[in-house]
Amino acid sequence: MKLKLWLKWLRHPQRGAAPLSFVVTVAYDYKYLPPVIKSLYSIADEIILGLDQDRISWSRNPYEFDTAKFQSMTRELDPEGKIRVVEGDFHSRTYPMDNDTYERNYLSLKCKKGNWIIQIDSDEILLNPEEFKDWIDSGKGSGVILANWILVYKKIGDELLVVDREKHYHAVGTRLQGGYIGARYTGQNQKVSPLRLLHFSYGRTPEEMWVKLKNWGHSQDFDTDKYFEFWKNVGLDNYSELKNIHPMEGSAWPSLKRMKEPELH
């Protein structure tokens, strides 16, 4: 009998829960946080929110930030005391992407040792958190974990224009603290997870979009003024005609498709 149980364990070993440290970078778009935090809260062991101490972006521009509102928001989102705000100088390097990478390294070192570090931006909503948690606990994760982005290009009423790409993988997780070499990538081998992220990358108001283009990690990588004018003219009447619209890599965003905005609880 004991031999049969042992053989069964070899085929289906029992895995322990893998603790998850979620790291979320916060700046000018902190108002997007509530649905993001709600989507990950139940599976998180700790949540670290990174915030520049001087309210200056990676592109070294000051931004408007209502500290009192932010504090009130985080209190409401944190009934179990999982959230910790970590402030630091995340703007002193010349190139925006270097500031991006530095902040992610800095925050990863604040996570509990041995945890999986899952970097989620403040506009990325987990669509299947429980499935992702089960996958992590099964022990299938290794190296850098990739998630499938459903990237929102524009929000028009209750409809979304999203990048029409079946597989759009992006790095989100690692156990390697302080090992980021470019944003969320570490150079480790990559493992695709089942995690799906609804990423409101460009799905913003024109005012919010302009602020993002001037302040995010890629603000010096393309002509943001020209691209902003292009983006403003995309609508439900012409989206199907547009091809290869990524601002730096063209074919990375081959086309757009239309979908209803999901109800997020």
C-alpha positions as CSV (number, residue, x, y, z in Angstrom):
1,M,0.0,0.0,0.0
2,K,2.8,2.4,0.9
3,L,4.6,1.6,-2.4
4,K,1.4,2.5,-4.3
5,L,1.1,5.8,-2.5
6,W,4.7,6.6,-3.1
7,L,4.4,5.8,-6.8
8,K,1.3,8.1,-7.0
9,W,3.2,10.9,-5.4
10,L,6.0,10.5,-8.0
11,R,3.4,10.9,-10.7
12,H,1.5,13.8,-9.0
13,P,3.8,15.4,-6.4
14,Q,2.0,17.7,-3.9
15,R,3.2,21.3,-4.3
16,G,3.1,23.9,-1.6
17,A,1.7,27.3,-2.1
18,A,4.1,29.7,-3.8
19,P,4.0,33.2,-2.0
20,L,3.4,36.1,-4.4
21,S,4.9,39.6,-4.0
22,F,3.1,42.0,-6.4
23,V,5.1,45.1,-7.3
24,V,3.1,47.9,-8.9
25,T,4.8,51.1,-10.1
26,V,2.7,54.2,-9.4
27,A,2.9,57.7,-10.9
28,Y,0.6,60.1,-12.8
29,D,-1.9,57.3,-13.7
30,Y,-2.5,56.2,-10.1
31,K,-6.3,56.6,-10.6
32,Y,-6.2,53.4,-12.6
33,L,-5.2,51.4,-9.5
34,P,-8.5,50.3,-8.0
35,P,-9.5,47.6,-10.5
36,V,-5.9,46.5,-10.8
37,I,-5.5,46.0,-7.0
38,K,-8.9,44.3,-6.8
39,S,-7.9,41.9,-9.5
40,L,-4.8,40.6,-7.8
41,Y,-5.6,41.2,-4.1
42,S,-7.0,37.7,-3.3
43,I,-3.9,35.9,-4.5
44,A,-1.2,38.3,-3.2
45,D,0.8,37.7,-0.1
46,E,2.1,41.3,-0.2
47,I,1.7,44.3,-2.5
48,I,4.4,46.9,-2.9
49,L,3.5,50.2,-4.5
50,G,6.5,52.1,-5.8
51,L,6.2,55.9,-5.9
52,D,8.8,58.6,-6.7
53,Q,9.5,60.6,-3.6
54,D,9.5,63.9,-5.5
55,R,6.6,63.0,-7.8
56,I,8.8,63.2,-10.9
57,S,8.4,60.7,-13.8
58,W,10.9,58.4,-15.4
59,S,11.3,61.1,-18.1
60,R,12.2,63.6,-15.3
61,N,9.0,65.6,-15.5
62,P,7.0,66.6,-12.4
63,Y,3.5,65.3,-12.4
64,E,0.3,66.1,-10.5
65,F,-0.4,63.8,-7.6
66,D,-3.1,64.0,-4.9
67,T,-1.3,62.3,-2.0
68,A,-4.3,62.5,0.3
69,K,-6.6,60.9,-2.3
70,F,-4.0,58.2,-3.0
71,Q,-3.7,57.4,0.7
72,S,-7.4,57.2,1.1
73,M,-7.7,55.0,-2.0
74,T,-5.0,52.5,-0.8
75,R,-6.7,52.2,2.7
76,E,-10.0,51.3,1.1
77,L,-8.3,48.8,-1.2
78,D,-6.4,47.0,1.6
79,P,-8.7,45.4,4.2
80,E,-6.1,42.8,5.1
81,G,-3.0,45.0,5.4
82,K,-1.2,43.6,2.4
83,I,-0.2,47.0,0.8
84,R,3.1,48.8,1.5
85,V,4.1,52.0,-0.2
86,V,7.8,52.4,-1.0
87,E,9.1,55.7,-2.1
88,G,12.5,56.5,-3.6
89,D,14.4,58.5,-6.2
90,F,13.3,56.9,-9.4
91,H,14.1,59.8,-11.8
92,S,17.8,60.7,-11.6
93,R,19.1,58.7,-14.5
94,T,19.2,60.4,-17.9
95,Y,17.4,57.8,-20.0
96,P,13.8,57.1,-19.0
97,M,14.1,53.3,-19.4
98,D,17.1,53.3,-17.0
99,N,14.8,54.9,-14.4
100,D,12.1,52.3,-15.1
101,T,14.6,49.4,-14.7
102,Y,16.2,50.9,-11.6
103,E,12.8,51.3,-9.9
104,R,11.8,47.7,-10.6
105,N,15.2,46.5,-9.2
106,Y,14.8,48.7,-6.1
107,L,11.3,47.5,-5.4
108,S,12.1,43.9,-6.0
109,L,14.7,44.1,-3.2
110,K,11.9,45.1,-0.8
111,C,10.0,41.9,-1.4
112,K,10.2,38.9,0.9
113,K,13.0,36.6,0.0
114,G,12.0,33.5,-1.9
115,N,8.7,34.9,-3.1
116,W,7.7,35.1,-6.7
117,I,8.0,38.8,-7.7
118,I,5.1,39.7,-10.1
119,Q,5.5,43.2,-11.6
120,I,2.2,44.6,-12.7
121,D,1.8,48.2,-13.9
122,S,-1.0,50.4,-12.6
123,D,-3.0,49.9,-15.8
124,E,-2.9,46.1,-16.0
125,I,-5.8,44.1,-14.8
126,L,-5.5,40.4,-14.1
127,L,-8.4,38.6,-15.9
128,N,-7.7,35.1,-14.5
129,P,-5.9,35.5,-11.2
130,E,-7.1,32.1,-9.7
131,E,-5.9,30.2,-12.7
132,F,-2.6,31.9,-12.5
133,K,-2.2,31.2,-8.8
134,D,-3.0,27.5,-9.4
135,W,-0.4,27.4,-12.1
136,I,2.2,29.0,-9.9
137,D,1.4,26.6,-7.0
138,S,1.8,23.6,-9.3
139,G,5.5,24.4,-9.6
140,K,5.4,25.0,-13.4
141,G,7.0,28.5,-13.2
142,S,10.7,29.0,-13.9
143,G,13.0,31.8,-15.0
144,V,11.0,34.7,-16.3
145,I,7.2,34.2,-16.3
146,L,5.4,35.7,-19.3
147,A,1.8,36.8,-19.4
148,N,-0.4,37.3,-22.5
149,W,-1.3,41.0,-22.9
150,I,-4.7,42.1,-24.2
151,L,-3.6,45.6,-25.1
152,V,-6.2,48.3,-25.2
153,Y,-5.3,50.9,-27.9
154,K,-8.4,53.1,-27.5
155,K,-11.5,53.2,-25.3
156,I,-14.6,54.6,-27.0
157,G,-17.7,54.6,-24.8
158,D,-18.1,51.1,-23.5
159,E,-16.1,49.6,-26.4
160,L,-12.5,48.9,-26.7
161,L,-10.1,48.8,-29.7
162,V,-7.5,46.2,-28.8
163,V,-4.4,45.0,-30.6
164,D,-5.4,42.0,-32.7
165,R,-2.7,39.6,-31.8
166,E,-3.4,36.1,-30.4
167,K,-0.1,35.8,-28.6
168,H,1.3,39.0,-27.2
169,Y,3.6,37.9,-24.4
170,H,5.3,40.2,-21.9
171,A,7.5,39.5,-18.8
172,V,5.8,39.8,-15.4
173,G,7.4,37.4,-12.9
174,T,10.7,36.2,-11.5
175,R,12.2,35.0,-8.3
176,L,15.5,36.9,-9.0
177,Q,15.7,40.0,-6.8
178,G,17.5,42.9,-8.2
179,G,18.2,41.2,-11.5
180,Y,16.3,43.3,-14.0
181,I,18.3,44.5,-17.0
182,G,15.5,46.1,-19.1
183,A,12.2,47.0,-17.5
184,R,10.7,43.6,-16.4
185,Y,13.2,41.4,-18.2
186,T,16.1,39.7,-16.4
187,G,17.8,37.7,-19.2
188,Q,16.6,34.4,-17.7
189,N,14.9,31.7,-19.7
190,Q,11.3,32.5,-20.4
191,K,8.2,30.4,-19.4
192,V,4.7,31.2,-20.7
193,S,2.1,31.3,-18.0
194,P,-1.7,31.2,-18.4
195,L,-2.0,34.7,-17.0
196,R,-4.0,37.2,-19.2
197,L,-3.7,40.9,-18.6
198,L,-6.1,43.6,-19.8
199,H,-3.6,46.3,-20.4
200,F,-5.0,49.9,-20.7
201,S,-1.8,51.0,-22.3
202,Y,-3.3,53.5,-24.7
203,G,-6.9,53.2,-23.6
204,R,-7.0,56.6,-22.0
205,T,-8.5,60.0,-22.5
206,P,-6.5,62.3,-24.8
207,E,-5.2,64.3,-21.8
208,E,-4.1,61.1,-20.1
209,M,-2.6,59.7,-23.2
210,W,-0.5,62.9,-23.8
211,V,0.8,62.8,-20.2
212,K,1.8,59.1,-20.7
213,L,3.6,59.6,-24.0
214,K,5.7,62.4,-22.4
215,N,6.6,60.6,-19.2
216,W,6.8,56.8,-19.6
217,G,9.9,54.7,-20.2
218,H,9.7,55.1,-24.1
219,S,9.2,58.9,-24.2
220,Q,12.5,59.4,-26.0
221,D,12.2,56.4,-28.4
222,F,9.9,57.9,-31.1
223,D,8.2,61.1,-32.2
224,T,5.5,61.3,-29.5
225,D,4.0,64.5,-31.0
226,K,3.4,62.9,-34.4
227,Y,2.2,59.6,-32.9
228,F,-0.3,61.4,-30.6
229,E,-1.9,63.1,-33.6
230,F,-2.2,59.7,-35.3
231,W,-3.7,58.1,-32.2
232,K,-6.3,60.9,-31.8
233,N,-7.6,60.2,-35.3
234,V,-8.2,56.5,-34.7
235,G,-11.9,55.7,-34.4
236,L,-14.6,53.1,-34.9
237,D,-15.0,54.2,-38.5
238,N,-11.4,53.6,-39.6
239,Y,-9.7,51.2,-37.2
240,S,-10.1,48.2,-39.5
241,E,-8.1,49.9,-42.2
242,L,-5.0,50.5,-40.0
243,K,-2.0,48.1,-40.1
244,N,1.3,47.9,-38.3
245,I,0.6,50.7,-35.9
246,H,3.2,50.1,-33.1
247,P,5.1,53.4,-32.7
248,M,8.5,51.7,-32.7
249,E,8.1,48.2,-34.1
250,G,5.3,48.6,-36.6
251,S,4.3,45.0,-37.2
252,A,4.3,44.2,-33.5
253,W,0.7,45.6,-33.5
254,P,-0.5,44.3,-36.9
255,S,-4.1,45.5,-36.6
256,L,-7.0,46.3,-34.2
257,K,-10.2,44.6,-33.3
258,R,-13.3,45.7,-31.5
259,M,-14.6,44.3,-28.2
260,K,-16.9,45.3,-25.4
261,E,-15.3,46.4,-22.2
262,P,-15.7,43.5,-19.7
263,E,-17.4,44.0,-16.4
264,L,-14.7,44.0,-13.7
265,H,-15.6,43.4,-10.1
